[in-house]
Amino acid sequence: MLSATRQNPPKKKPGQGKGPRTISGLALDVRQASAFLGMSEKTLRGQVSRGLVPYRRLSARIIFLRPELEAWLQTLDGCNLEEAKNNQMARCG
């Protein structure tokens, strides 16, 4: 039987990484993918719900694979991958 109290995750040990988890930079969460694509998280979630952007589900999480996003960007009219990367660098610095 499940307990009614909620357990907190274990504390990180000294030296363990902090921040979002990544898999060699190939798997992106919503925050990272929105920064990569240059759109807000809300816009990206809307595009996911309409099936306009390639994504995967890992349990209940939405993840994006960088190679799939790059291939998707190349299929869009009016913007190629190099222009999108240059735009991202200009925005993020």
PyMOL Python script that loads the backbone (N, CA, C, O; Angstrom):
from pymol import cmd

cmd.read_pdbstr("""\
ATOM      1  N   MET A   1       0.842  -1.176   0.000  1.00  0.00           N
ATOM      2  CA  MET A   1       0.000   0.000   0.000  1.00  0.00           C
ATOM      3  C   MET A   1       0.885   1.237   0.000  1.00  0.00           C
ATOM      4  O   MET A   1       1.889   1.297   0.710  1.00  0.00           O
ATOM      5  N   LEU A   2       0.502   2.219  -0.802  1.00  0.00           N
ATOM      6  CA  LEU A   2       1.298   3.426  -0.912  1.00  0.00           C
ATOM      7  C   LEU A   2       1.051   4.351   0.261  1.00  0.00           C
ATOM      8  O   LEU A   2      -0.068   4.472   0.759  1.00  0.00           O
ATOM      9  N   SER A   3       2.082   4.979   0.677  1.00  0.00           N
ATOM     10  CA  SER A   3       2.000   5.925   1.772  1.00  0.00           C
ATOM     11  C   SER A   3       1.387   7.236   1.277  1.00  0.00           C
ATOM     12  O   SER A   3       1.567   7.611   0.118  1.00  0.00           O
ATOM     13  N   ALA A   4       0.675   7.919   2.142  1.00  0.00           N
ATOM     14  CA  ALA A   4       0.042   9.182   1.776  1.00  0.00           C
ATOM     15  C   ALA A   4       1.061  10.320   1.755  1.00  0.00           C
ATOM     16  O   ALA A   4       0.811  11.361   1.147  1.00  0.00           O
ATOM     17  N   THR A   5       2.204  10.133   2.412  1.00  0.00           N
ATOM     18  CA  THR A   5       3.216  11.187   2.418  1.00  0.00           C
ATOM     19  C   THR A   5       4.054  11.108   1.159  1.00  0.00           C
ATOM     20  O   THR A   5       4.256  10.033   0.594  1.00  0.00           O
ATOM     21  N   ARG A   6       4.524  12.226   0.740  1.00  0.00           N
ATOM     22  CA  ARG A   6       5.341  12.304  -0.465  1.00  0.00           C
ATOM     23  C   ARG A   6       6.806  12.292  -0.071  1.00  0.00           C
ATOM     24  O   ARG A   6       7.231  13.035   0.814  1.00  0.00           O
ATOM     25  N   GLN A   7       7.566  11.448  -0.730  1.00  0.00           N
ATOM     26  CA  GLN A   7       8.986  11.363  -0.414  1.00  0.00           C
ATOM     27  C   GLN A   7       9.764  12.322  -1.299  1.00  0.00           C
ATOM     28  O   GLN A   7       9.475  12.470  -2.487  1.00  0.00           O
ATOM     29  N   ASN A   8      10.742  12.961  -0.711  1.00  0.00           N
ATOM     30  CA  ASN A   8      11.623  13.844  -1.465  1.00  0.00           C
ATOM     31  C   ASN A   8      12.733  13.021  -2.094  1.00  0.00           C
ATOM     32  O   ASN A   8      13.149  12.009  -1.529  1.00  0.00           O
ATOM     33  N   PRO A   9      13.225  13.445  -3.273  1.00  0.00           N
ATOM     34  CA  PRO A   9      14.342  12.722  -3.875  1.00  0.00           C
ATOM     35  C   PRO A   9      15.587  12.871  -3.007  1.00  0.00           C
ATOM     36  O   PRO A   9      15.688  13.830  -2.241  1.00  0.00           O
ATOM     37  N   PRO A  10      16.530  11.950  -3.110  1.00  0.00           N
ATOM     38  CA  PRO A  10      17.731  12.040  -2.280  1.00  0.00           C
ATOM     39  C   PRO A  10      18.560  13.271  -2.643  1.00  0.00           C
ATOM     40  O   PRO A  10      18.554  13.726  -3.787  1.00  0.00           O
ATOM     41  N   LYS A  11      19.264  13.794  -1.661  1.00  0.00           N
ATOM     42  CA  LYS A  11      20.129  14.949  -1.877  1.00  0.00           C
ATOM     43  C   LYS A  11      21.309  14.543  -2.745  1.00  0.00           C
ATOM     44  O   LYS A  11      21.792  13.413  -2.665  1.00  0.00           O
ATOM     45  N   LYS A  12      21.775  15.482  -3.585  1.00  0.00           N
ATOM     46  CA  LYS A  12      22.944  15.203  -4.422  1.00  0.00           C
ATOM     47  C   LYS A  12      24.201  15.250  -3.570  1.00  0.00           C
ATOM     48  O   LYS A  12      24.313  16.033  -2.627  1.00  0.00           O
ATOM     49  N   LYS A  13      25.128  14.401  -3.926  1.00  0.00           N
ATOM     50  CA  LYS A  13      26.396  14.348  -3.224  1.00  0.00           C
ATOM     51  C   LYS A  13      27.334  15.405  -3.789  1.00  0.00           C
ATOM     52  O   LYS A  13      27.137  15.853  -4.918  1.00  0.00           O
ATOM     53  N   PRO A  14      28.354  15.817  -3.029  1.00  0.00           N
ATOM     54  CA  PRO A  14      29.310  16.793  -3.546  1.00  0.00           C
ATOM     55  C   PRO A  14      29.961  16.265  -4.828  1.00  0.00           C
ATOM     56  O   PRO A  14      30.395  15.115  -4.890  1.00  0.00           O
ATOM     57  N   GLY A  15      30.021  17.114  -5.831  1.00  0.00           N
ATOM     58  CA  GLY A  15      30.639  16.732  -7.094  1.00  0.00           C
ATOM     59  C   GLY A  15      29.653  16.246  -8.139  1.00  0.00           C
ATOM     60  O   GLY A  15      30.001  16.137  -9.315  1.00  0.00           O
ATOM     61  N   GLN A  16      28.416  15.950  -7.724  1.00  0.00           N
ATOM     62  CA  GLN A  16      27.422  15.532  -8.714  1.00  0.00           C
ATOM     63  C   GLN A  16      26.949  16.748  -9.489  1.00  0.00           C
ATOM     64  O   GLN A  16      26.917  17.863  -8.967  1.00  0.00           O
ATOM     65  N   GLY A  17      26.581  16.515 -10.748  1.00  0.00           N
ATOM     66  CA  GLY A  17      26.155  17.603 -11.616  1.00  0.00           C
ATOM     67  C   GLY A  17      24.879  18.259 -11.149  1.00  0.00           C
ATOM     68  O   GLY A  17      24.044  17.638 -10.490  1.00  0.00           O
ATOM     69  N   LYS A  18      24.740  19.505 -11.493  1.00  0.00           N
ATOM     70  CA  LYS A  18      23.536  20.249 -11.199  1.00  0.00           C
ATOM     71  C   LYS A  18      22.942  20.716 -12.514  1.00  0.00           C
ATOM     72  O   LYS A  18      23.643  20.766 -13.525  1.00  0.00           O
ATOM     73  N   GLY A  19      21.685  21.053 -12.517  1.00  0.00           N
ATOM     74  CA  GLY A  19      21.025  21.548 -13.713  1.00  0.00           C
ATOM     75  C   GLY A  19      20.343  20.431 -14.467  1.00  0.00           C
ATOM     76  O   GLY A  19      20.243  19.308 -13.972  1.00  0.00           O
ATOM     77  N   PRO A  20      19.864  20.741 -15.687  1.00  0.00           N
ATOM     78  CA  PRO A  20      19.117  19.741 -16.446  1.00  0.00           C
ATOM     79  C   PRO A  20      19.990  18.577 -16.866  1.00  0.00           C
ATOM     80  O   PRO A  20      21.181  18.738 -17.132  1.00  0.00           O
ATOM     81  N   ARG A  21      19.384  17.402 -16.921  1.00  0.00           N
ATOM     82  CA  ARG A  21      20.108  16.216 -17.343  1.00  0.00           C
ATOM     83  C   ARG A  21      20.175  16.186 -18.861  1.00  0.00           C
ATOM     84  O   ARG A  21      19.196  16.504 -19.535  1.00  0.00           O
ATOM     85  N   THR A  22      21.319  15.807 -19.396  1.00  0.00           N
ATOM     86  CA  THR A  22      21.476  15.704 -20.842  1.00  0.00           C
ATOM     87  C   THR A  22      22.125  14.383 -21.187  1.00  0.00           C
ATOM     88  O   THR A  22      22.829  13.791 -20.368  1.00  0.00           O
ATOM     89  N   ILE A  23      21.887  13.929 -22.390  1.00  0.00           N
ATOM     90  CA  ILE A  23      22.545  12.733 -22.895  1.00  0.00           C
ATOM     91  C   ILE A  23      23.466  13.189 -24.012  1.00  0.00           C
ATOM     92  O   ILE A  23      23.069  13.211 -25.177  1.00  0.00           O
ATOM     93  N   SER A  24      24.669  13.545 -23.671  1.00  0.00           N
ATOM     94  CA  SER A  24      25.681  14.018 -24.628  1.00  0.00           C
ATOM     95  C   SER A  24      25.158  15.146 -25.505  1.00  0.00           C
ATOM     96  O   SER A  24      25.628  15.307 -26.632  1.00  0.00           O
ATOM     97  N   GLY A  25      24.209  15.922 -25.027  1.00  0.00           N
ATOM     98  CA  GLY A  25      23.661  17.027 -25.796  1.00  0.00           C
ATOM     99  C   GLY A  25      22.750  16.606 -26.931  1.00  0.00           C
ATOM    100  O   GLY A  25      22.308  17.456 -27.704  1.00  0.00           O
ATOM    101  N   LEU A  26      22.457  15.321 -27.057  1.00  0.00           N
ATOM    102  CA  LEU A  26      21.597  14.846 -28.140  1.00  0.00           C
ATOM    103  C   LEU A  26      20.128  14.838 -27.761  1.00  0.00           C
ATOM    104  O   LEU A  26      19.273  15.055 -28.620  1.00  0.00           O
ATOM    105  N   ALA A  27      19.818  14.599 -26.519  1.00  0.00           N
ATOM    106  CA  ALA A  27      18.432  14.609 -26.048  1.00  0.00           C
ATOM    107  C   ALA A  27      18.193  15.916 -25.309  1.00  0.00           C
ATOM    108  O   ALA A  27      18.948  16.271 -24.404  1.00  0.00           O
ATOM    109  N   LEU A  28      17.144  16.631 -25.694  1.00  0.00           N
ATOM    110  CA  LEU A  28      16.850  17.935 -25.113  1.00  0.00           C
ATOM    111  C   LEU A  28      15.483  17.901 -24.429  1.00  0.00           C
ATOM    112  O   LEU A  28      14.553  17.254 -24.911  1.00  0.00           O
ATOM    113  N   ASP A  29      15.376  18.599 -23.310  1.00  0.00           N
ATOM    114  CA  ASP A  29      14.064  18.747 -22.696  1.00  0.00           C
ATOM    115  C   ASP A  29      13.378  19.961 -23.330  1.00  0.00           C
ATOM    116  O   ASP A  29      13.928  20.572 -24.246  1.00  0.00           O
ATOM    117  N   VAL A  30      12.202  20.305 -22.858  1.00  0.00           N
ATOM    118  CA  VAL A  30      11.434  21.391 -23.473  1.00  0.00           C
ATOM    119  C   VAL A  30      12.193  22.710 -23.375  1.00  0.00           C
ATOM    120  O   VAL A  30      12.229  23.475 -24.340  1.00  0.00           O
ATOM    121  N   ARG A  31      12.792  22.982 -22.231  1.00  0.00           N
ATOM    122  CA  ARG A  31      13.527  24.238 -22.055  1.00  0.00           C
ATOM    123  C   ARG A  31      14.699  24.342 -23.029  1.00  0.00           C
ATOM    124  O   ARG A  31      14.886  25.374 -23.673  1.00  0.00           O
ATOM    125  N   GLN A  32      15.480  23.278 -23.135  1.00  0.00           N
ATOM    126  CA  GLN A  32      16.640  23.295 -24.025  1.00  0.00           C
ATOM    127  C   GLN A  32      16.223  23.357 -25.493  1.00  0.00           C
ATOM    128  O   GLN A  32      16.840  24.071 -26.283  1.00  0.00           O
ATOM    129  N   ALA A  33      15.178  22.612 -25.860  1.00  0.00           N
ATOM    130  CA  ALA A  33      14.713  22.615 -27.249  1.00  0.00           C
ATOM    131  C   ALA A  33      14.137  23.972 -27.635  1.00  0.00           C
ATOM    132  O   ALA A  33      14.332  24.429 -28.761  1.00  0.00           O
ATOM    133  N   SER A  34      13.433  24.615 -26.714  1.00  0.00           N
ATOM    134  CA  SER A  34      12.885  25.931 -27.034  1.00  0.00           C
ATOM    135  C   SER A  34      14.007  26.947 -27.245  1.00  0.00           C
ATOM    136  O   SER A  34      13.909  27.807 -28.119  1.00  0.00           O
ATOM    137  N   ALA A  35      15.070  26.850 -26.450  1.00  0.00           N
ATOM    138  CA  ALA A  35      16.218  27.733 -26.654  1.00  0.00           C
ATOM    139  C   ALA A  35      16.903  27.420 -27.986  1.00  0.00           C
ATOM    140  O   ALA A  35      17.312  28.333 -28.704  1.00  0.00           O
ATOM    141  N   PHE A  36      17.028  26.146 -28.312  1.00  0.00           N
ATOM    142  CA  PHE A  36      17.662  25.738 -29.570  1.00  0.00           C
ATOM    143  C   PHE A  36      16.861  26.242 -30.771  1.00  0.00           C
ATOM    144  O   PHE A  36      17.438  26.690 -31.762  1.00  0.00           O
ATOM    145  N   LEU A  37      15.534  26.167 -30.681  1.00  0.00           N
ATOM    146  CA  LEU A  37      14.684  26.578 -31.797  1.00  0.00           C
ATOM    147  C   LEU A  37      14.378  28.071 -31.801  1.00  0.00           C
ATOM    148  O   LEU A  37      13.877  28.599 -32.793  1.00  0.00           O
ATOM    149  N   GLY A  38      14.677  28.751 -30.702  1.00  0.00           N
ATOM    150  CA  GLY A  38      14.443  30.195 -30.635  1.00  0.00           C
ATOM    151  C   GLY A  38      12.978  30.550 -30.447  1.00  0.00           C
ATOM    152  O   GLY A  38      12.503  31.537 -31.008  1.00  0.00           O
ATOM    153  N   MET A  39      12.260  29.759 -29.665  1.00  0.00           N
ATOM    154  CA  MET A  39      10.852  30.043 -29.387  1.00  0.00           C
ATOM    155  C   MET A  39      10.599  29.827 -27.905  1.00  0.00           C
ATOM    156  O   MET A  39      11.423  29.242 -27.202  1.00  0.00           O
ATOM    157  N   SER A  40       9.459  30.300 -27.440  1.00  0.00           N
ATOM    158  CA  SER A  40       9.140  30.130 -26.028  1.00  0.00           C
ATOM    159  C   SER A  40       8.733  28.685 -25.746  1.00  0.00           C
ATOM    160  O   SER A  40       8.363  27.940 -26.654  1.00  0.00           O
ATOM    161  N   GLU A  41       8.807  28.312 -24.488  1.00  0.00           N
ATOM    162  CA  GLU A  41       8.400  26.969 -24.081  1.00  0.00           C
ATOM    163  C   GLU A  41       6.912  26.753 -24.354  1.00  0.00           C
ATOM    164  O   GLU A  41       6.507  25.661 -24.753  1.00  0.00           O
ATOM    165  N   LYS A  42       6.105  27.780 -24.144  1.00  0.00           N
ATOM    166  CA  LYS A  42       4.668  27.673 -24.371  1.00  0.00           C
ATOM    167  C   LYS A  42       4.373  27.422 -25.852  1.00  0.00           C
ATOM    168  O   LYS A  42       3.519  26.598 -26.181  1.00  0.00           O
ATOM    169  N   THR A  43       5.069  28.120 -26.740  1.00  0.00           N
ATOM    170  CA  THR A  43       4.890  27.919 -28.174  1.00  0.00           C
ATOM    171  C   THR A  43       5.302  26.515 -28.573  1.00  0.00           C
ATOM    172  O   THR A  43       4.609  25.860 -29.351  1.00  0.00           O
ATOM    173  N   LEU A  44       6.419  26.051 -28.049  1.00  0.00           N
ATOM    174  CA  LEU A  44       6.892  24.713 -28.373  1.00  0.00           C
ATOM    175  C   LEU A  44       5.911  23.651 -27.885  1.00  0.00           C
ATOM    176  O   LEU A  44       5.633  22.692 -28.605  1.00  0.00           O
ATOM    177  N   ARG A  45       5.389  23.808 -26.685  1.00  0.00           N
ATOM    178  CA  ARG A  45       4.403  22.846 -26.175  1.00  0.00           C
ATOM    179  C   ARG A  45       3.140  22.836 -27.040  1.00  0.00           C
ATOM    180  O   ARG A  45       2.536  21.784 -27.245  1.00  0.00           O
ATOM    181  N   GLY A  46       2.745  24.002 -27.544  1.00  0.00           N
ATOM    182  CA  GLY A  46       1.603  24.072 -28.438  1.00  0.00           C
ATOM    183  C   GLY A  46       1.863  23.335 -29.747  1.00  0.00           C
ATOM    184  O   GLY A  46       0.984  22.651 -30.270  1.00  0.00           O
ATOM    185  N   GLN A  47       3.075  23.481 -30.267  1.00  0.00           N
ATOM    186  CA  GLN A  47       3.419  22.781 -31.505  1.00  0.00           C
ATOM    187  C   GLN A  47       3.496  21.277 -31.282  1.00  0.00           C
ATOM    188  O   GLN A  47       3.154  20.496 -32.171  1.00  0.00           O
ATOM    189  N   VAL A  48       3.942  20.870 -30.106  1.00  0.00           N
ATOM    190  CA  VAL A  48       3.968  19.440 -29.779  1.00  0.00           C
ATOM    191  C   VAL A  48       2.549  18.894 -29.734  1.00  0.00           C
ATOM    192  O   VAL A  48       2.283  17.819 -30.271  1.00  0.00           O
ATOM    193  N   SER A  49       1.638  19.620 -29.103  1.00  0.00           N
ATOM    194  CA  SER A  49       0.259  19.133 -28.979  1.00  0.00           C
ATOM    195  C   SER A  49      -0.430  19.029 -30.339  1.00  0.00           C
ATOM    196  O   SER A  49      -1.327  18.206 -30.521  1.00  0.00           O
ATOM    197  N   ARG A  50      -0.009  19.867 -31.296  1.00  0.00           N
ATOM    198  CA  ARG A  50      -0.571  19.797 -32.646  1.00  0.00           C
ATOM    199  C   ARG A  50       0.219  18.881 -33.566  1.00  0.00           C
ATOM    200  O   ARG A  50      -0.170  18.676 -34.716  1.00  0.00           O
ATOM    201  N   GLY A  51       1.333  18.321 -33.072  1.00  0.00           N
ATOM    202  CA  GLY A  51       2.128  17.390 -33.865  1.00  0.00           C
ATOM    203  C   GLY A  51       2.925  18.056 -34.969  1.00  0.00           C
ATOM    204  O   GLY A  51       3.189  17.432 -35.997  1.00  0.00           O
ATOM    205  N   LEU A  52       3.316  19.313 -34.780  1.00  0.00           N
ATOM    206  CA  LEU A  52       4.040  20.048 -35.809  1.00  0.00           C
ATOM    207  C   LEU A  52       5.550  19.920 -35.715  1.00  0.00           C
ATOM    208  O   LEU A  52       6.262  20.217 -36.674  1.00  0.00           O
ATOM    209  N   VAL A  53       6.036  19.485 -34.576  1.00  0.00           N
ATOM    210  CA  VAL A  53       7.479  19.379 -34.349  1.00  0.00           C
ATOM    211  C   VAL A  53       7.778  17.945 -33.903  1.00  0.00           C
ATOM    212  O   VAL A  53       6.993  17.357 -33.159  1.00  0.00           O
ATOM    213  N   PRO A  54       8.908  17.375 -34.351  1.00  0.00           N
ATOM    214  CA  PRO A  54       9.225  16.000 -33.944  1.00  0.00           C
ATOM    215  C   PRO A  54       9.621  15.921 -32.466  1.00  0.00           C
ATOM    216  O   PRO A  54      10.452  16.697 -31.994  1.00  0.00           O
ATOM    217  N   TYR A  55       9.029  14.993 -31.760  1.00  0.00           N
ATOM    218  CA  TYR A  55       9.321  14.814 -30.335  1.00  0.00           C
ATOM    219  C   TYR A  55       9.144  13.341 -29.984  1.00  0.00           C
ATOM    220  O   TYR A  55       8.625  12.552 -30.774  1.00  0.00           O
ATOM    221  N   ARG A  56       9.581  12.997 -28.800  1.00  0.00           N
ATOM    222  CA  ARG A  56       9.419  11.642 -28.273  1.00  0.00           C
ATOM    223  C   ARG A  56       8.928  11.746 -26.843  1.00  0.00           C
ATOM    224  O   ARG A  56       9.107  12.766 -26.177  1.00  0.00           O
ATOM    225  N   ARG A  57       8.319  10.693 -26.395  1.00  0.00           N
ATOM    226  CA  ARG A  57       7.901  10.617 -24.991  1.00  0.00           C
ATOM    227  C   ARG A  57       8.786   9.614 -24.277  1.00  0.00           C
ATOM    228  O   ARG A  57       9.002   8.504 -24.763  1.00  0.00           O
ATOM    229  N   LEU A  58       9.288  10.005 -23.138  1.00  0.00           N
ATOM    230  CA  LEU A  58      10.052   9.138 -22.260  1.00  0.00           C
ATOM    231  C   LEU A  58       9.277   9.115 -20.952  1.00  0.00           C
ATOM    232  O   LEU A  58       9.403  10.019 -20.127  1.00  0.00           O
ATOM    233  N   SER A  59       8.479   8.077 -20.772  1.00  0.00           N
ATOM    234  CA  SER A  59       7.472   8.031 -19.701  1.00  0.00           C
ATOM    235  C   SER A  59       6.516   9.193 -19.919  1.00  0.00           C
ATOM    236  O   SER A  59       5.871   9.275 -20.965  1.00  0.00           O
ATOM    237  N   ALA A  60       6.417  10.085 -18.955  1.00  0.00           N
ATOM    238  CA  ALA A  60       5.517  11.222 -19.102  1.00  0.00           C
ATOM    239  C   ALA A  60       6.238  12.460 -19.625  1.00  0.00           C
ATOM    240  O   ALA A  60       5.611  13.494 -19.853  1.00  0.00           O
ATOM    241  N   ARG A  61       7.545  12.360 -19.815  1.00  0.00           N
ATOM    242  CA  ARG A  61       8.337  13.514 -20.248  1.00  0.00           C
ATOM    243  C   ARG A  61       8.364  13.629 -21.760  1.00  0.00           C
ATOM    244  O   ARG A  61       8.328  12.627 -22.475  1.00  0.00           O
ATOM    245  N   ILE A  62       8.427  14.856 -22.233  1.00  0.00           N
ATOM    246  CA  ILE A  62       8.599  15.125 -23.654  1.00  0.00           C
ATOM    247  C   ILE A  62      10.079  15.425 -23.859  1.00  0.00           C
ATOM    248  O   ILE A  62      10.647  16.283 -23.182  1.00  0.00           O
ATOM    249  N   ILE A  63      10.699  14.713 -24.796  1.00  0.00           N
ATOM    250  CA  ILE A  63      12.099  14.985 -25.128  1.00  0.00           C
ATOM    251  C   ILE A  63      12.211  15.173 -26.632  1.00  0.00           C
ATOM    252  O   ILE A  63      11.354  14.735 -27.400  1.00  0.00           O
ATOM    253  N   PHE A  64      13.270  15.825 -27.027  1.00  0.00           N
ATOM    254  CA  PHE A  64      13.548  16.091 -28.428  1.00  0.00           C
ATOM    255  C   PHE A  64      14.954  15.599 -28.719  1.00  0.00           C
ATOM    256  O   PHE A  64      15.852  15.749 -27.891  1.00  0.00           O
ATOM    257  N   LEU A  65      15.146  15.018 -29.880  1.00  0.00           N
ATOM    258  CA  LEU A  65      16.474  14.596 -30.308  1.00  0.00           C
ATOM    259  C   LEU A  65      17.024  15.662 -31.245  1.00  0.00           C
ATOM    260  O   LEU A  65      16.385  16.035 -32.229  1.00  0.00           O
ATOM    261  N   ARG A  66      18.220  16.144 -30.924  1.00  0.00           N
ATOM    262  CA  ARG A  66      18.811  17.239 -31.695  1.00  0.00           C
ATOM    263  C   ARG A  66      18.901  16.928 -33.196  1.00  0.00           C
ATOM    264  O   ARG A  66      18.561  17.795 -34.000  1.00  0.00           O
ATOM    265  N   PRO A  67      19.345  15.727 -33.612  1.00  0.00           N
ATOM    266  CA  PRO A  67      19.405  15.454 -35.060  1.00  0.00           C
ATOM    267  C   PRO A  67      18.024  15.525 -35.734  1.00  0.00           C
ATOM    268  O   PRO A  67      17.919  15.959 -36.881  1.00  0.00           O
ATOM    269  N   GLU A  68      16.975  15.103 -35.029  1.00  0.00           N
ATOM    270  CA  GLU A  68      15.631  15.183 -35.591  1.00  0.00           C
ATOM    271  C   GLU A  68      15.184  16.636 -35.724  1.00  0.00           C
ATOM    272  O   GLU A  68      14.548  17.000 -36.713  1.00  0.00           O
ATOM    273  N   LEU A  69      15.513  17.470 -34.735  1.00  0.00           N
ATOM    274  CA  LEU A  69      15.156  18.884 -34.825  1.00  0.00           C
ATOM    275  C   LEU A  69      15.916  19.570 -35.953  1.00  0.00           C
ATOM    276  O   LEU A  69      15.353  20.398 -36.670  1.00  0.00           O
ATOM    277  N   GLU A  70      17.201  19.229 -36.115  1.00  0.00           N
ATOM    278  CA  GLU A  70      17.985  19.825 -37.198  1.00  0.00           C
ATOM    279  C   GLU A  70      17.427  19.426 -38.561  1.00  0.00           C
ATOM    280  O   GLU A  70      17.340  20.259 -39.462  1.00  0.00           O
ATOM    281  N   ALA A  71      17.050  18.159 -38.716  1.00  0.00           N
ATOM    282  CA  ALA A  71      16.455  17.706 -39.980  1.00  0.00           C
ATOM    283  C   ALA A  71      15.114  18.400 -40.218  1.00  0.00           C
ATOM    284  O   ALA A  71      14.793  18.759 -41.351  1.00  0.00           O
ATOM    285  N   TRP A  72      14.330  18.588 -39.154  1.00  0.00           N
ATOM    286  CA  TRP A  72      13.038  19.266 -39.277  1.00  0.00           C
ATOM    287  C   TRP A  72      13.232  20.720 -39.691  1.00  0.00           C
ATOM    288  O   TRP A  72      12.472  21.239 -40.510  1.00  0.00           O
ATOM    289  N   LEU A  73      14.249  21.385 -39.130  1.00  0.00           N
ATOM    290  CA  LEU A  73      14.518  22.775 -39.493  1.00  0.00           C
ATOM    291  C   LEU A  73      14.872  22.904 -40.976  1.00  0.00           C
ATOM    292  O   LEU A  73      14.509  23.891 -41.615  1.00  0.00           O
ATOM    293  N   GLN A  74      15.569  21.927 -41.516  1.00  0.00           N
ATOM    294  CA  GLN A  74      15.954  21.984 -42.923  1.00  0.00           C
ATOM    295  C   GLN A  74      14.749  21.867 -43.848  1.00  0.00           C
ATOM    296  O   GLN A  74      14.796  22.332 -44.987  1.00  0.00           O
ATOM    297  N   THR A  75      13.669  21.249 -43.369  1.00  0.00           N
ATOM    298  CA  THR A  75      12.483  21.090 -44.215  1.00  0.00           C
ATOM    299  C   THR A  75      11.597  22.336 -44.226  1.00  0.00           C
ATOM    300  O   THR A  75      10.698  22.438 -45.060  1.00  0.00           O
ATOM    301  N   LEU A  76      11.833  23.285 -43.314  1.00  0.00           N
ATOM    302  CA  LEU A  76      10.999  24.477 -43.234  1.00  0.00           C
ATOM    303  C   LEU A  76      11.330  25.442 -44.359  1.00  0.00           C
ATOM    304  O   LEU A  76      12.484  25.564 -44.769  1.00  0.00           O
ATOM    305  N   ASP A  77      10.313  26.122 -44.851  1.00  0.00           N
ATOM    306  CA  ASP A  77      10.518  27.131 -45.888  1.00  0.00           C
ATOM    307  C   ASP A  77      11.090  28.399 -45.274  1.00  0.00           C
ATOM    308  O   ASP A  77      10.745  28.767 -44.151  1.00  0.00           O
ATOM    309  N   GLY A  78      11.962  29.062 -46.015  1.00  0.00           N
ATOM    310  CA  GLY A  78      12.454  30.376 -45.622  1.00  0.00           C
ATOM    311  C   GLY A  78      13.594  30.384 -44.626  1.00  0.00           C
ATOM    312  O   GLY A  78      14.064  31.463 -44.264  1.00  0.00           O
ATOM    313  N   CYS A  79      14.056  29.254 -44.175  1.00  0.00           N
ATOM    314  CA  CYS A  79      15.132  29.233 -43.197  1.00  0.00           C
ATOM    315  C   CYS A  79      15.886  27.924 -43.324  1.00  0.00           C
ATOM    316  O   CYS A  79      15.289  26.849 -43.265  1.00  0.00           O
ATOM    317  N   ASN A  80      17.198  28.012 -43.498  1.00  0.00           N
ATOM    318  CA  ASN A  80      17.968  26.776 -43.494  1.00  0.00           C
ATOM    319  C   ASN A  80      18.662  26.630 -42.148  1.00  0.00           C
ATOM    320  O   ASN A  80      18.591  27.525 -41.307  1.00  0.00           O
ATOM    321  N   LEU A  81      19.316  25.526 -41.951  1.00  0.00           N
ATOM    322  CA  LEU A  81      19.906  25.219 -40.652  1.00  0.00           C
ATOM    323  C   LEU A  81      20.963  26.238 -40.250  1.00  0.00           C
ATOM    324  O   LEU A  81      21.016  26.653 -39.092  1.00  0.00           O
ATOM    325  N   GLU A  82      21.799  26.639 -41.190  1.00  0.00           N
ATOM    326  CA  GLU A  82      22.855  27.606 -40.862  1.00  0.00           C
ATOM    327  C   GLU A  82      22.267  28.947 -40.426  1.00  0.00           C
ATOM    328  O   GLU A  82      22.764  29.565 -39.484  1.00  0.00           O
ATOM    329  N   GLU A  83      21.210  29.402 -41.107  1.00  0.00           N
ATOM    330  CA  GLU A  83      20.566  30.652 -40.708  1.00  0.00           C
ATOM    331  C   GLU A  83      19.966  30.539 -39.316  1.00  0.00           C
ATOM    332  O   GLU A  83      20.057  31.473 -38.520  1.00  0.00           O
ATOM    333  N   ALA A  84      19.359  29.406 -39.021  1.00  0.00           N
ATOM    334  CA  ALA A  84      18.766  29.203 -37.699  1.00  0.00           C
ATOM    335  C   ALA A  84      19.829  29.205 -36.615  1.00  0.00           C
ATOM    336  O   ALA A  84      19.626  29.792 -35.552  1.00  0.00           O
ATOM    337  N   LYS A  85      20.968  28.553 -36.871  1.00  0.00           N
ATOM    338  CA  LYS A  85      22.061  28.558 -35.884  1.00  0.00           C
ATOM    339  C   LYS A  85      22.608  29.957 -35.688  1.00  0.00           C
ATOM    340  O   LYS A  85      22.896  30.359 -34.561  1.00  0.00           O
ATOM    341  N   ASN A  86      22.755  30.704 -36.773  1.00  0.00           N
ATOM    342  CA  ASN A  86      23.252  32.089 -36.666  1.00  0.00           C
ATOM    343  C   ASN A  86      22.267  32.947 -35.898  1.00  0.00           C
ATOM    344  O   ASN A  86      22.678  33.774 -35.085  1.00  0.00           O
ATOM    345  N   ASN A  87      20.963  32.767 -36.139  1.00  0.00           N
ATOM    346  CA  ASN A  87      19.949  33.502 -35.400  1.00  0.00           C
ATOM    347  C   ASN A  87      19.994  33.179 -33.912  1.00  0.00           C
ATOM    348  O   ASN A  87      19.857  34.065 -33.069  1.00  0.00           O
ATOM    349  N   GLN A  88      20.185  31.901 -33.601  1.00  0.00           N
ATOM    350  CA  GLN A  88      20.261  31.491 -32.207  1.00  0.00           C
ATOM    351  C   GLN A  88      21.476  32.100 -31.529  1.00  0.00           C
ATOM    352  O   GLN A  88      21.381  32.583 -30.400  1.00  0.00           O
ATOM    353  N   MET A  89      22.607  32.081 -32.202  1.00  0.00           N
ATOM    354  CA  MET A  89      23.824  32.663 -31.624  1.00  0.00           C
ATOM    355  C   MET A  89      23.670  34.163 -31.427  1.00  0.00           C
ATOM    356  O   MET A  89      24.169  34.711 -30.443  1.00  0.00           O
ATOM    357  N   ALA A  90      22.988  34.834 -32.345  1.00  0.00           N
ATOM    358  CA  ALA A  90      22.777  36.270 -32.218  1.00  0.00           C
ATOM    359  C   ALA A  90      21.884  36.590 -31.008  1.00  0.00           C
ATOM    360  O   ALA A  90      22.095  37.585 -30.314  1.00  0.00           O
ATOM    361  N   ARG A  91      20.882  35.726 -30.769  1.00  0.00           N
ATOM    362  CA  ARG A  91      19.973  35.944 -29.643  1.00  0.00           C
ATOM    363  C   ARG A  91      20.638  35.633 -28.300  1.00  0.00           C
ATOM    364  O   ARG A  91      20.526  36.392 -27.337  1.00  0.00           O
ATOM    365  N   CYS A  92      21.329  34.502 -28.267  1.00  0.00           N
ATOM    366  CA  CYS A  92      21.883  34.019 -26.991  1.00  0.00           C
ATOM    367  C   CYS A  92      23.260  34.589 -26.690  1.00  0.00           C
ATOM    368  O   CYS A  92      23.697  34.593 -25.540  1.00  0.00           O
ATOM    369  N   GLY A  93      23.923  35.054 -27.692  1.00  0.00           N
ATOM    370  CA  GLY A  93      25.233  35.661 -27.489  1.00  0.00           C
ATOM    371  C   GLY A  93      26.377  34.759 -27.525  1.00  0.00           C
ATOM    372  O   GLY A  93      27.515  35.199 -27.362  1.00  0.00           O
TER     373      GLY A  93
END
""", "prot")
cmd.dss("prot")
cmd.show_as("cartoon", "prot")
cmd.util.cbc("prot")
cmd.orient("prot")
